[in-house]
């Protein structure tokens, strides 16, 4: 190398010292330039001994390729030598790291995961070969990459492929070092390109990566709007977001209760269907299949009972029996189940199989969707109104279900209406004076009249079945539950008919008209409201008054025990008392010491005492009840302690009628208005108008509010 260089320098010096002809100067300069370069053999020898020089010769940094003239054979030899040297540099690195790149990190035969000390840790969920959730290649991006790569020369393609191979085979720590070096050399346009590309690459389909059971668990935390949006992402998300596991949980959160997030609740569904559906859905959500049984979810397998379809409450929501839960079927004792584990296991597997063998029912998402529409209509006051006309005097009582509406009037007649069309089906006549109360079931109707009698009808045919007597004056209120019929009269007495034992009992204690009576069959008690401004709780076993509730300053027209499941947070009333934004304010009743002394009788204390200390197994009466009075107020009482929890203010005249469930309270008053309240917070929600006389009776269901007035009309507000 040194001798060649010296020869070149001597040649240049010799050429410069020779005398030159003027015309040959340019030619001689080009010759002198050419003579100072080494020969092809010398260049080959130089590159063979210096790999770094060989790599540099492959880049056109200084335009050497244009300033040298190698023969075709020499160029091929140089390129082959460069490729050989590059392979010698890259191959050992790839050979070291590639073998573990395609080895799945799975379990061995003994069932334990064993990660070698030299394991490649660069795999994420997108690249792990042993995971089924590997990300699919982006076809448009890969096509664009292939097109741009195809425009380059073979040598450049080989160089780019070598870079990709090095990065692909590198462990995570080497990758980070490579990326740091590359990012340090990037210009702003390249950094912008990286930013825009990474934005989409870091998006993770977590529902596709996670097991189905965890996907259900995550989706159960979403609200309705988020679930609907999640179902629009892709097919996998739609399959999970529309599953009964998720929507059954959503229905369960809103059934018969107010949601703290959205502020409304779903109407009560059939409890038996909920119980059976919940158990099977829990098995699916836990990932258990046909051959697995979960004693933690269902310790004692029940015999399968075909679930019933959804049912709607009738307007007689004041009946406490309609809101109570049915007791679970009796199951075998733990001792018996431990003696026959095989039989129970077979039962469980058969029952699990029945989940998949049963015909498809209505999806819970559809159930929720229908209830959601009704709930939003209630919330925002969207309803249709229809007026029924036919009575010639004031309408004093009513009850309805999904098909018929039955009304009683001062004109001494009872009318049966088609609630969907408003058409009058038939008229029942037989009482000699106005009808003040009624109640019906599938076929029988009981009416109470000012003529002092109660009549039993077959309302489907119009046949009068029986007439009941016993009161010396008009019958103002009645209530039938199970085989018991209670009636209150203007003669200040209450009569209880027991059709099981065929006996009649008279309860005496009120000093004025008894306007309303309500039976609670589980606790065997009775509530009564009277014009003597008191409410009494009676024991039907001893026929004695257990407790008297005092506080109203006007005649009490209605008493309404709430379902046993009804629970409230009494702090909500205090918090909302002075912040009510509605047109009528509601205040907490126990805000002053002076009034607190009048909310319960002198024999009661604030602390609840057992109703039946001698019979601990006997169920207690409902914990809360509502009362309406002609003093213009509605009161919510805590039954065990006798405290008045809250007073509902808003009506400017006396309250004639109440109807309630766990979600709403409806009241009709002398001021010709109907008001809708939230019984859990005391907040006024809406006022309905339209009657030209006092509203004497109201009815409430999941979808309707029906009211009767002294103007002789009946108005149906439908929220479907």
C-alpha positions as CSV (number, residue, x, y, z in Angstrom):
1,X,0.0,0.0,0.0
2,X,2.8,2.4,0.9
3,X,4.8,1.6,-2.3
4,X,1.9,2.2,-4.5
5,X,1.3,5.5,-3.0
6,X,5.0,6.5,-3.3
7,X,5.0,5.5,-7.0
8,X,2.0,7.6,-7.7
9,X,3.5,10.7,-6.1
10,X,6.8,10.2,-8.1
11,X,4.8,9.9,-11.3
12,X,3.0,13.1,-10.6
13,X,6.2,14.9,-9.9
14,X,7.8,13.6,-13.1
15,X,4.9,14.7,-15.2
16,X,4.9,18.2,-13.8
17,X,8.7,18.7,-14.5
18,X,8.4,17.7,-18.2
19,X,7.9,20.5,-20.7
20,X,4.4,20.4,-22.2
21,X,2.9,21.6,-25.5
22,X,0.1,24.1,-25.1
23,X,-2.5,22.0,-26.8
24,X,-1.9,18.9,-24.8
25,X,-2.1,20.5,-21.3
26,X,-5.7,19.5,-20.6
27,X,-5.1,15.9,-21.8
28,X,-2.0,15.6,-19.7
29,X,-3.9,16.9,-16.6
30,X,-6.5,14.3,-17.0
31,X,-3.7,11.7,-17.5
32,X,-1.9,13.0,-14.4
33,X,-5.2,12.8,-12.4
34,X,-5.8,9.3,-13.6
35,X,-2.3,8.1,-12.7
36,X,-2.6,9.1,-9.1
37,X,-5.3,6.5,-8.4
38,X,-4.4,3.0,-7.3
39,X,-4.9,0.1,-9.6
40,X,-7.8,-2.2,-9.3
41,X,-5.6,-4.9,-7.8
42,X,-4.4,-2.6,-5.2
43,X,-8.0,-1.5,-4.4
44,X,-9.0,-5.1,-4.0
45,X,-6.2,-5.8,-1.7
46,X,-6.9,-2.8,0.4
47,X,-10.6,-3.7,0.9
48,X,-9.7,-7.3,1.6
49,X,-7.6,-6.2,4.6
50,X,-9.9,-3.5,6.0
51,X,-13.6,-4.4,6.6
52,X,-14.4,-0.8,7.6
53,X,-13.1,0.5,4.3
54,X,-15.2,-2.1,2.5
55,X,-18.3,-0.9,4.3
56,X,-17.6,2.7,3.5
57,X,-17.0,2.0,-0.2
58,X,-20.6,0.8,-0.4
59,X,-21.9,4.3,0.4
60,X,-21.7,7.2,-2.1
61,X,-20.8,9.9,0.4
62,X,-18.2,11.6,-1.7
63,X,-19.2,10.5,-5.2
64,X,-16.4,8.0,-5.5
65,X,-18.4,5.7,-7.7
66,X,-18.6,8.4,-10.4
67,X,-14.9,9.2,-10.1
68,X,-13.7,5.6,-10.5
69,X,-13.9,3.4,-13.5
70,X,-13.8,-0.2,-12.5
71,X,-14.5,-2.9,-15.0
72,X,-17.7,-4.9,-14.7
73,X,-15.8,-7.9,-13.4
74,X,-14.1,-5.8,-10.7
75,X,-17.4,-4.3,-9.6
76,X,-19.0,-7.7,-9.1
77,X,-16.0,-8.9,-7.1
78,X,-16.2,-5.9,-4.8
79,X,-20.0,-6.3,-4.3
80,X,-19.6,-10.0,-3.5
81,X,-16.8,-9.2,-1.1
82,X,-18.9,-6.5,0.7
83,X,-21.9,-8.9,1.0
84,X,-19.6,-11.6,2.4
85,X,-18.1,-9.3,5.0
86,X,-21.5,-8.0,6.0
87,X,-22.8,-11.5,6.4
88,X,-19.9,-12.3,8.5
89,X,-20.7,-9.4,10.8
90,X,-24.5,-10.0,11.1
91,X,-24.8,-13.7,11.0
92,X,-23.3,-14.4,14.5
93,X,-25.7,-11.8,16.0
94,X,-28.7,-13.4,14.4
95,X,-27.5,-16.9,15.2
96,X,-27.3,-15.9,18.9
97,X,-30.7,-14.3,19.2
98,X,-33.1,-15.8,16.6
99,X,-33.5,-19.4,18.0
100,X,-35.4,-18.2,21.0
101,X,-37.4,-15.8,19.0
102,X,-39.7,-18.5,17.6
103,X,-39.8,-20.8,20.6
104,X,-43.1,-20.4,22.5
105,X,-42.8,-19.8,26.2
106,X,-45.3,-22.4,27.3
107,X,-45.8,-25.0,30.0
108,X,-43.8,-28.2,30.1
109,X,-45.1,-31.6,30.7
110,X,-45.1,-31.1,34.4
111,X,-47.6,-28.2,34.2
112,X,-45.1,-25.5,35.3
113,X,-44.0,-22.6,33.3
114,X,-40.2,-22.6,33.0
115,X,-38.5,-19.5,31.5
116,X,-34.8,-20.0,30.6
117,X,-32.3,-17.6,31.9
118,X,-31.5,-16.4,28.4
119,X,-35.1,-16.1,27.4
120,X,-36.0,-13.2,25.1
121,X,-38.3,-10.9,27.0
122,X,-39.2,-8.6,24.1
123,X,-42.5,-10.3,23.4
124,X,-45.6,-8.3,24.2
125,X,-49.2,-9.6,23.6
126,X,-48.9,-8.5,20.0
127,X,-45.9,-10.8,19.2
128,X,-46.0,-13.7,21.6
129,X,-46.2,-16.8,19.3
130,X,-48.0,-18.8,22.0
131,X,-50.9,-16.4,22.4
132,X,-54.0,-16.5,20.2
133,X,-54.6,-12.8,20.3
134,X,-51.7,-11.8,18.1
135,X,-52.4,-8.6,16.1
136,X,-53.2,-9.0,12.5
137,X,-50.9,-7.3,10.0
138,X,-52.2,-4.0,8.5
139,X,-52.6,-4.9,4.8
140,X,-52.5,-1.3,3.4
141,X,-49.4,-0.5,5.4
142,X,-47.6,-3.6,4.3
143,X,-48.5,-3.1,0.7
144,X,-47.2,0.4,0.8
145,X,-44.0,-0.8,2.5
146,X,-43.5,-3.5,-0.2
147,X,-44.0,-1.0,-3.1
148,X,-41.5,1.5,-1.7
149,X,-39.0,-1.3,-1.0
150,X,-39.3,-2.5,-4.6
151,X,-38.2,0.8,-6.0
152,X,-34.8,0.4,-4.4
153,X,-31.8,-1.5,-5.8
154,X,-30.9,-5.0,-4.8
155,X,-28.0,-3.8,-2.8
156,X,-30.2,-1.2,-0.9
157,X,-32.9,-3.8,-0.3
158,X,-30.3,-6.1,1.2
159,X,-29.0,-3.4,3.5
160,X,-32.5,-2.5,4.7
161,X,-33.3,-6.2,5.2
162,X,-30.2,-6.5,7.3
163,X,-31.3,-3.7,9.5
164,X,-34.7,-5.2,10.0
165,X,-33.2,-8.6,10.8
166,X,-30.8,-7.1,13.4
167,X,-33.7,-5.2,15.1
168,X,-36.0,-8.2,14.9
169,X,-33.5,-10.6,16.5
170,X,-32.4,-8.1,19.1
171,X,-33.5,-8.6,22.7
172,X,-35.5,-5.8,24.3
173,X,-32.5,-4.1,25.9
174,X,-30.7,-4.0,22.6
175,X,-33.9,-2.8,20.8
176,X,-34.1,0.1,23.3
177,X,-30.5,1.1,22.6
178,X,-31.1,0.9,18.8
179,X,-34.2,3.1,19.1
180,X,-32.5,5.7,21.2
181,X,-29.7,6.0,18.7
182,X,-32.1,6.2,15.8
183,X,-34.3,8.8,17.5
184,X,-31.3,10.9,18.4
185,X,-30.5,11.1,14.7
186,X,-34.0,11.7,13.4
187,X,-35.1,15.1,12.0
188,X,-38.4,16.7,12.8
189,X,-40.2,15.3,9.7
190,X,-39.1,11.8,10.7
191,X,-40.1,12.4,14.3
192,X,-43.5,13.5,13.1
193,X,-43.9,10.4,10.9
194,X,-43.0,8.2,13.9
195,X,-45.6,10.1,16.1
196,X,-48.4,9.6,13.6
197,X,-47.6,5.9,13.1
198,X,-47.2,5.1,16.8
199,X,-50.6,6.7,17.6
200,X,-52.5,3.8,15.9
201,X,-50.0,1.0,16.8
202,X,-50.4,1.5,20.6
203,X,-54.2,1.0,20.5
204,X,-54.9,-2.3,22.2
205,X,-58.0,-4.5,21.7
206,X,-58.1,-5.5,25.4
207,X,-61.4,-7.4,25.0
208,X,-59.8,-9.5,22.3
209,X,-56.7,-10.1,24.4
210,X,-58.5,-11.0,27.7
211,X,-60.5,-14.1,28.5
212,X,-64.3,-13.8,28.0
213,X,-65.0,-13.9,31.7
214,X,-62.8,-10.8,32.3
215,X,-64.4,-9.1,29.3
216,X,-67.8,-9.6,31.0
217,X,-66.5,-8.2,34.2
218,X,-65.2,-5.1,32.6
219,X,-68.3,-4.4,30.5
220,X,-70.5,-4.8,33.6
221,X,-69.0,-1.5,35.0
222,X,-70.1,0.5,31.9
223,X,-73.3,2.5,31.7
224,X,-76.0,2.1,29.0
225,X,-74.5,4.6,26.6
226,X,-71.0,3.2,26.8
227,X,-72.3,-0.3,26.3
228,X,-74.1,0.7,23.1
229,X,-71.0,2.4,21.8
230,X,-68.8,-0.6,22.7
231,X,-71.1,-2.9,20.6
232,X,-70.3,-0.8,17.5
233,X,-66.5,-1.4,17.6
234,X,-66.3,-4.8,15.9
235,X,-68.0,-8.2,15.9
236,X,-66.1,-9.5,19.0
237,X,-67.0,-6.4,21.0
238,X,-70.7,-6.6,19.9
239,X,-70.8,-10.3,20.9
240,X,-69.6,-9.5,24.4
241,X,-71.5,-6.2,24.9
242,X,-74.8,-7.6,23.8
243,X,-74.5,-10.8,25.9
244,X,-77.2,-11.6,28.5
245,X,-74.5,-11.7,31.2
246,X,-73.9,-7.9,30.9
247,X,-77.5,-6.8,30.4
248,X,-78.9,-9.0,33.1
249,X,-76.5,-7.2,35.4
250,X,-77.7,-3.8,34.1
251,X,-81.3,-4.8,34.7
252,X,-80.5,-6.0,38.2
253,X,-78.9,-2.7,39.1
254,X,-82.1,-0.8,38.1
255,X,-85.0,-3.1,38.9
256,X,-87.4,-1.7,41.4
257,X,-84.9,0.9,42.6
258,X,-83.5,4.3,41.7
259,X,-80.0,4.3,40.1
260,X,-77.6,6.8,41.7
261,X,-76.0,7.6,38.4
262,X,-78.8,8.0,36.0
263,X,-81.6,8.9,38.5
264,X,-84.2,6.4,37.4
265,X,-85.2,2.8,37.8
266,X,-86.7,-0.1,36.0
267,X,-90.1,-1.5,36.8
268,X,-90.3,-4.7,38.9
269,X,-89.9,-7.9,36.8
270,X,-91.0,-11.4,37.7
271,X,-88.9,-12.5,40.7
272,X,-88.9,-16.2,39.8
273,X,-87.4,-15.6,36.3
274,X,-84.8,-13.3,37.8
275,X,-83.7,-15.9,40.3
276,X,-83.3,-18.7,37.8
277,X,-81.8,-16.5,35.1
278,X,-79.3,-15.0,37.6
279,X,-78.0,-18.4,38.7
280,X,-77.4,-19.7,35.1
281,X,-75.9,-16.4,34.0
282,X,-73.5,-16.4,36.9
283,X,-72.2,-19.8,35.7
284,X,-71.6,-18.4,32.2
285,X,-69.9,-15.2,33.6
286,X,-67.5,-17.4,35.7
287,X,-66.5,-19.3,32.6
288,X,-68.0,-22.7,33.7
289,X,-69.4,-24.9,31.1
290,X,-71.3,-28.1,30.7
291,X,-68.9,-30.3,32.7
292,X,-68.2,-27.9,35.5
293,X,-70.3,-27.1,38.6
294,X,-69.8,-24.2,41.0
295,X,-70.8,-24.9,44.6
296,X,-69.8,-21.3,45.5
297,X,-72.4,-19.9,43.1
298,X,-75.2,-22.5,43.6
299,X,-74.5,-24.7,46.6
300,X,-77.7,-26.6,46.4
301,X,-78.9,-27.2,42.8
302,X,-82.6,-26.6,42.5
303,X,-84.9,-28.6,40.3
304,X,-85.6,-26.7,37.1
305,X,-88.8,-24.8,36.8
306,X,-89.7,-23.2,33.5
307,X,-89.3,-19.4,33.9
308,X,-92.3,-17.3,33.4
309,X,-92.5,-14.4,31.1
310,X,-92.3,-10.8,32.2
311,X,-95.4,-9.6,34.1
312,X,-96.6,-6.1,34.7
313,X,-97.9,-4.8,38.0
314,X,-101.5,-3.8,38.2
315,X,-102.6,-0.4,39.5
316,X,-103.2,-1.9,42.9
317,X,-99.6,-1.3,43.9
318,X,-100.6,-0.5,47.4
319,X,-101.0,-4.2,48.1
320,X,-97.8,-5.1,50.0
321,X,-98.0,-8.7,48.7
322,X,-97.3,-7.5,45.2
323,X,-93.9,-6.2,46.1
324,X,-92.7,-9.1,48.3
325,X,-90.2,-11.7,47.1
326,X,-91.4,-15.2,46.8
327,X,-89.6,-17.6,49.1
328,X,-87.0,-19.8,47.5
329,X,-88.0,-23.4,47.0
330,X,-87.0,-25.8,49.7
331,X,-83.7,-27.6,49.1
332,X,-82.2,-30.7,50.6
333,X,-80.3,-30.5,53.8
334,X,-76.5,-30.3,53.8
335,X,-76.3,-33.7,55.4
336,X,-78.4,-35.3,52.7
337,X,-76.4,-33.6,50.0
338,X,-73.1,-34.8,51.4
339,X,-74.3,-38.4,51.4
340,X,-75.3,-38.3,47.7
341,X,-72.7,-36.2,45.9
342,X,-73.0,-38.1,42.7
343,X,-76.7,-37.5,42.4
344,X,-76.3,-33.8,43.0
345,X,-73.5,-33.5,40.5
346,X,-75.6,-35.2,37.9
347,X,-78.4,-32.8,38.7
348,X,-76.1,-29.8,38.3
349,X,-74.8,-31.0,35.0
350,X,-78.2,-31.6,33.7
351,X,-79.3,-28.2,34.8
352,X,-76.3,-26.6,33.2
353,X,-77.1,-28.4,30.0
354,X,-80.6,-27.1,30.2
355,X,-79.3,-23.5,29.8
356,X,-78.1,-24.3,26.3
357,X,-81.0,-26.7,25.4
358,X,-83.8,-24.3,26.4
359,X,-85.4,-22.3,23.6
360,X,-84.2,-18.8,23.3
361,X,-86.0,-16.3,25.4
362,X,-86.2,-12.6,24.9
363,X,-82.7,-11.1,25.3
364,X,-82.1,-9.0,28.4
365,X,-80.9,-6.2,26.3
366,X,-84.4,-5.9,24.7
367,X,-86.0,-6.1,28.1
368,X,-83.7,-3.2,29.3
369,X,-84.4,-1.3,26.1
370,X,-88.1,-1.3,26.6
371,X,-87.8,-0.4,30.2
372,X,-85.3,2.3,29.4
373,X,-87.8,3.9,27.0
374,X,-90.5,3.9,29.6
375,X,-88.1,5.2,32.3
376,X,-86.9,8.1,30.1
377,X,-90.5,9.0,29.3
378,X,-91.3,9.1,33.1
379,X,-88.1,11.2,33.6
380,X,-88.8,13.8,31.0
381,X,-92.6,13.8,31.1
382,X,-93.4,12.4,27.7
383,X,-96.8,10.8,27.7
384,X,-100.1,10.4,25.9
385,X,-103.4,11.3,27.5
386,X,-106.9,9.8,27.0
387,X,-110.1,10.7,28.7
388,X,-112.9,8.2,29.5
389,X,-116.4,9.5,29.8
390,X,-119.5,7.6,30.8
391,X,-120.3,8.1,34.5
392,X,-123.0,10.5,35.4
393,X,-121.5,11.5,38.7
394,X,-118.2,11.7,40.4
395,X,-115.7,8.8,40.0
396,X,-114.6,7.7,43.5
397,X,-112.5,4.5,43.0
398,X,-110.7,2.7,40.3
399,X,-108.2,-0.1,39.5
400,X,-106.6,-1.3,36.3
401,X,-104.2,-3.7,34.7
402,X,-102.8,-4.0,31.1
403,X,-106.2,-4.9,29.6
404,X,-109.1,-3.4,31.6
405,X,-109.9,-0.5,33.8
406,X,-112.7,-0.7,36.3
407,X,-114.3,2.4,38.0
408,X,-116.9,3.0,40.6
409,X,-118.9,6.2,40.9
410,X,-121.4,8.1,43.0
411,X,-124.0,7.1,40.3
412,X,-124.1,3.6,42.0
413,X,-122.6,1.8,38.9
414,X,-119.4,0.1,38.1
415,X,-118.0,0.3,34.6
416,X,-115.5,-2.0,32.9
417,X,-113.4,-0.3,30.2
418,X,-110.9,-1.5,27.6
419,X,-107.9,0.5,28.7
420,X,-106.2,0.3,25.3
421,X,-109.1,1.7,23.3
422,X,-111.2,3.5,25.9
423,X,-114.3,1.6,24.9
424,X,-116.8,0.7,27.6
425,X,-117.2,-3.1,27.9
426,X,-120.0,-3.4,30.4
427,X,-121.8,-1.7,33.3
428,X,-122.5,-3.4,36.6
429,X,-125.5,-2.2,38.6
430,X,-126.9,-3.4,41.9
431,X,-125.9,-1.0,44.7
432,X,-128.5,1.5,45.8
433,X,-126.0,4.3,46.7
434,X,-122.6,5.5,45.6
435,X,-119.7,3.1,45.3
436,X,-116.6,4.3,47.3
437,X,-114.2,1.4,46.9
438,X,-113.4,-1.7,44.8
439,X,-110.8,-4.4,44.1
440,X,-110.6,-7.1,41.4
441,X,-108.5,-10.0,40.3
442,X,-108.6,-12.3,37.3
443,X,-112.3,-12.9,37.5
444,X,-113.8,-11.6,40.7
445,X,-114.6,-8.0,41.7
446,X,-115.5,-6.7,45.2
447,X,-117.3,-3.4,45.6
448,X,-118.1,-1.4,48.7
449,X,-121.0,1.1,48.7
450,X,-122.5,3.8,50.9
451,X,-125.5,1.5,51.2
452,X,-123.5,-0.5,53.8
453,X,-123.0,-3.6,51.7
454,X,-120.2,-5.2,49.7
455,X,-120.9,-7.2,46.6
456,X,-118.9,-9.9,44.8
457,X,-119.1,-9.9,41.0
458,X,-117.8,-11.9,38.1
459,X,-116.7,-8.8,36.2
460,X,-116.1,-10.8,33.0
461,X,-119.7,-11.8,32.7
462,X,-121.4,-9.2,34.9
463,X,-122.9,-11.8,37.2
464,X,-123.5,-10.9,40.9
465,X,-122.1,-13.7,43.0
466,X,-122.7,-12.7,46.6
467,X,-123.6,-9.8,48.9
468,X,-121.7,-9.2,52.2
469,X,-123.2,-7.3,55.1
470,X,-122.1,-6.4,58.6
471,X,-121.6,-2.7,58.7
472,X,-124.3,-0.4,60.0
473,X,-123.3,2.4,57.7
474,X,-121.5,3.0,54.4
475,X,-118.4,1.0,53.4
476,X,-115.6,3.6,52.6
477,X,-112.6,1.4,52.1
478,X,-111.8,-2.3,51.5
479,X,-108.8,-4.5,50.8
480,X,-108.6,-8.2,50.0
481,X,-105.4,-10.3,50.3
482,X,-105.1,-14.0,50.2
483,X,-108.3,-15.3,52.0
484,X,-108.8,-12.2,54.1
485,X,-111.1,-9.3,53.3
486,X,-111.0,-6.1,55.4
487,X,-113.5,-3.2,55.2
488,X,-113.6,0.2,56.9
489,X,-116.9,2.0,57.4
490,X,-118.4,5.3,58.4
491,X,-119.7,3.5,61.5
492,X,-116.0,3.8,62.8
493,X,-115.5,0.0,62.7
494,X,-113.3,-2.4,60.8
495,X,-114.6,-5.8,59.8
496,X,-112.2,-8.6,58.8
497,X,-113.7,-11.6,56.9
498,X,-111.7,-14.8,57.0
499,X,-112.9,-17.0,54.2
500,X,-110.7,-19.9,55.3
501,X,-112.3,-20.3,58.7
502,X,-115.6,-18.6,57.7
503,X,-115.6,-16.2,60.5
504,X,-115.9,-12.4,60.8
505,X,-114.1,-10.2,63.3
506,X,-114.8,-6.6,64.2
507,X,-112.0,-4.2,65.2
508,X,-113.1,-1.2,67.2
509,X,-110.9,1.8,68.3
510,X,-111.3,4.6,65.9
511,X,-113.7,7.4,66.8
512,X,-114.7,8.6,63.3
513,X,-115.0,7.3,59.8
514,X,-112.5,4.6,58.7
515,X,-111.4,5.7,55.2
516,X,-108.8,3.2,54.3
517,X,-107.6,-0.3,55.4
518,X,-104.6,-2.3,54.2
519,X,-103.7,-5.9,55.1
520,X,-100.2,-7.2,55.5
521,X,-100.5,-11.0,55.3
522,X,-97.0,-12.1,56.2
523,X,-97.0,-10.2,59.5
524,X,-100.8,-10.8,60.0
525,X,-101.4,-7.1,60.7
526,X,-103.7,-4.4,59.3
527,X,-103.3,-0.6,58.8
528,X,-106.2,1.7,59.1
529,X,-106.7,5.5,58.4
530,X,-109.5,7.5,59.9
531,X,-111.2,10.9,60.1
532,X,-110.1,11.0,63.7
533,X,-106.7,12.1,62.3
534,X,-104.9,8.9,63.3
535,X,-103.5,5.8,61.7
536,X,-103.6,2.5,63.6
537,X,-101.7,-0.8,63.3
538,X,-103.7,-3.8,64.3
539,X,-102.7,-7.4,65.3
540,X,-105.1,-9.8,63.5
541,X,-104.2,-12.6,65.9
542,X,-105.1,-10.8,69.1
543,X,-107.5,-8.2,67.4
544,X,-105.8,-5.4,69.3
545,X,-104.2,-2.1,68.3
546,X,-100.4,-2.4,68.4
547,X,-99.5,1.2,67.6
548,X,-101.2,4.5,66.9
549,X,-99.6,7.1,64.7
550,X,-100.5,10.8,65.3
551,X,-99.3,13.9,63.6
552,X,-101.8,14.9,60.9
553,X,-104.1,17.9,61.7
554,X,-106.7,16.8,59.1
555,X,-108.8,13.7,58.4
556,X,-106.5,11.0,57.1
557,X,-107.9,9.7,53.8
558,X,-105.2,7.1,52.8
559,X,-102.7,4.8,54.3
560,X,-100.2,2.9,52.1
561,X,-97.7,0.4,53.5
562,X,-94.6,0.3,51.2
563,X,-93.1,-3.1,50.2
564,X,-90.9,-4.8,52.7
565,X,-87.9,-4.3,50.4
566,X,-88.3,-0.6,50.4
567,X,-85.3,1.1,52.1
568,X,-84.3,4.7,52.2
569,X,-81.4,6.8,53.3
570,X,-83.0,9.3,55.6
571,X,-80.1,11.7,55.1
572,X,-81.3,12.2,51.5
573,X,-84.4,14.0,52.8
574,X,-82.4,16.4,54.9
575,X,-79.9,17.0,52.0
576,X,-82.6,17.8,49.5
577,X,-85.0,19.5,51.8
578,X,-83.8,23.1,51.2
579,X,-82.4,22.6,47.7
580,X,-85.5,21.5,45.9
581,X,-85.6,23.2,42.5
582,X,-89.2,22.0,41.7
583,X,-92.2,24.3,41.9
584,X,-93.1,22.9,45.3
585,X,-90.6,22.5,48.1
586,X,-90.3,19.5,50.4
587,X,-89.0,19.8,53.9
588,X,-87.7,17.3,56.4
589,X,-90.2,16.8,59.2
590,X,-87.9,16.3,62.1
591,X,-86.0,19.5,61.8
592,X,-87.4,21.1,64.9
593,X,-87.7,19.7,68.4
594,X,-91.2,21.0,68.9
595,X,-92.6,19.2,65.9
596,X,-90.7,16.0,66.6
597,X,-92.7,15.6,69.8
598,X,-96.0,15.3,67.8
599,X,-94.9,12.9,65.2
600,X,-95.6,9.8,67.3
601,X,-97.8,8.9,70.2
602,X,-96.7,9.3,73.8
603,X,-96.4,5.6,74.2
604,X,-93.7,5.3,71.5
605,X,-90.1,6.1,71.6
606,X,-87.6,6.9,68.8
607,X,-86.0,3.5,69.2
608,X,-87.8,0.7,67.5
609,X,-89.0,-2.1,69.8
610,X,-90.0,-5.6,68.6
611,X,-93.6,-5.8,67.6
612,X,-94.0,-9.4,68.7
613,X,-91.5,-10.1,71.5
614,X,-93.3,-13.3,72.4
615,X,-93.0,-14.7,68.9
616,X,-89.6,-13.9,67.5
617,X,-90.2,-15.9,64.3
618,X,-93.2,-13.9,63.3
619,X,-92.4,-11.4,60.5
620,X,-92.6,-7.7,61.3
621,X,-94.9,-5.3,59.4
622,X,-93.4,-3.2,56.6
623,X,-90.8,-0.7,57.7
624,X,-92.3,2.3,56.0
625,X,-95.8,3.6,55.2
626,X,-97.3,6.7,53.5
627,X,-100.4,8.6,54.6
628,X,-102.4,11.3,52.9
629,X,-104.6,13.8,54.8
630,X,-107.0,16.6,54.1
631,X,-104.5,18.9,55.8
632,X,-102.7,19.0,52.4
633,X,-99.7,16.9,53.4
634,X,-98.3,13.5,52.7
635,X,-96.2,11.8,55.4
636,X,-93.6,9.1,55.2
637,X,-93.5,7.1,58.5
638,X,-91.0,4.7,60.0
639,X,-93.4,2.0,61.2
640,X,-91.3,0.4,64.0
641,X,-90.4,3.6,65.7
642,X,-93.4,5.7,64.8
643,X,-91.3,8.6,63.5
644,X,-92.5,10.8,60.7
645,X,-89.5,10.7,58.4
646,X,-90.6,13.2,55.8
647,X,-93.5,15.5,54.9
648,X,-94.4,16.1,51.2
649,X,-95.6,19.6,50.6
650,X,-97.1,20.9,47.3
651,X,-100.8,20.4,47.2
652,X,-102.7,23.5,48.2
653,X,-105.8,21.5,49.3
654,X,-106.5,18.2,50.9
655,X,-105.2,14.8,49.7
656,X,-107.8,12.3,48.7
657,X,-105.9,9.5,47.2
658,X,-102.4,7.9,47.0
659,X,-100.7,5.2,44.9
660,X,-97.1,4.2,45.1
661,X,-94.4,1.7,44.3
662,X,-90.7,1.5,45.0
663,X,-90.0,4.2,42.3
664,X,-92.8,6.7,42.4
665,X,-95.5,8.2,44.5
666,X,-98.7,9.6,42.9
667,X,-101.2,11.8,44.8
668,X,-104.6,13.2,43.9
669,X,-106.0,16.2,45.8
670,X,-108.9,18.6,46.2
671,X,-106.9,21.2,44.1
672,X,-107.7,19.2,40.9
673,X,-104.0,18.2,40.3
674,X,-102.0,15.0,40.3
675,X,-98.5,15.1,41.6
676,X,-95.7,12.6,41.0
677,X,-93.0,12.3,43.7
678,X,-89.8,10.3,44.4
679,X,-90.6,8.5,47.6
680,X,-86.9,7.8,48.4
681,X,-85.8,11.5,48.3
682,X,-89.1,13.4,48.7
683,X,-88.5,15.3,45.5
684,X,-91.4,16.5,43.5
685,X,-91.0,15.4,39.9
686,X,-94.1,16.4,37.9
687,X,-97.6,17.9,38.2
688,X,-100.4,16.6,35.9
689,X,-103.5,18.6,35.3
690,X,-106.7,18.3,33.2
691,X,-109.5,17.6,35.6
692,X,-112.2,20.2,36.4
693,X,-113.0,18.8,39.8
694,X,-111.2,17.3,42.8
695,X,-109.1,14.2,42.0
696,X,-110.7,11.6,44.2
697,X,-108.8,8.4,43.1
698,X,-105.5,7.6,41.4
699,X,-103.9,4.4,40.1
700,X,-100.2,3.7,39.2
701,X,-98.5,1.0,37.1
702,X,-95.2,0.6,35.4
703,X,-96.5,2.5,32.3
704,X,-99.6,4.5,33.3
705,X,-101.1,6.9,35.8
706,X,-104.9,6.8,35.9
707,X,-107.1,9.3,37.8
708,X,-110.8,9.7,38.5
709,X,-112.5,13.0,39.5
710,X,-115.7,14.4,40.8
711,X,-116.2,15.8,37.3
712,X,-117.2,12.3,36.3
713,X,-114.2,11.6,34.0
714,X,-111.3,9.3,34.1
715,X,-107.9,10.3,32.6
716,X,-105.2,7.9,31.5
717,X,-101.7,9.1,31.2
718,X,-99.6,6.6,29.2
719,X,-95.8,6.8,29.3
720,X,-95.1,4.1,26.7
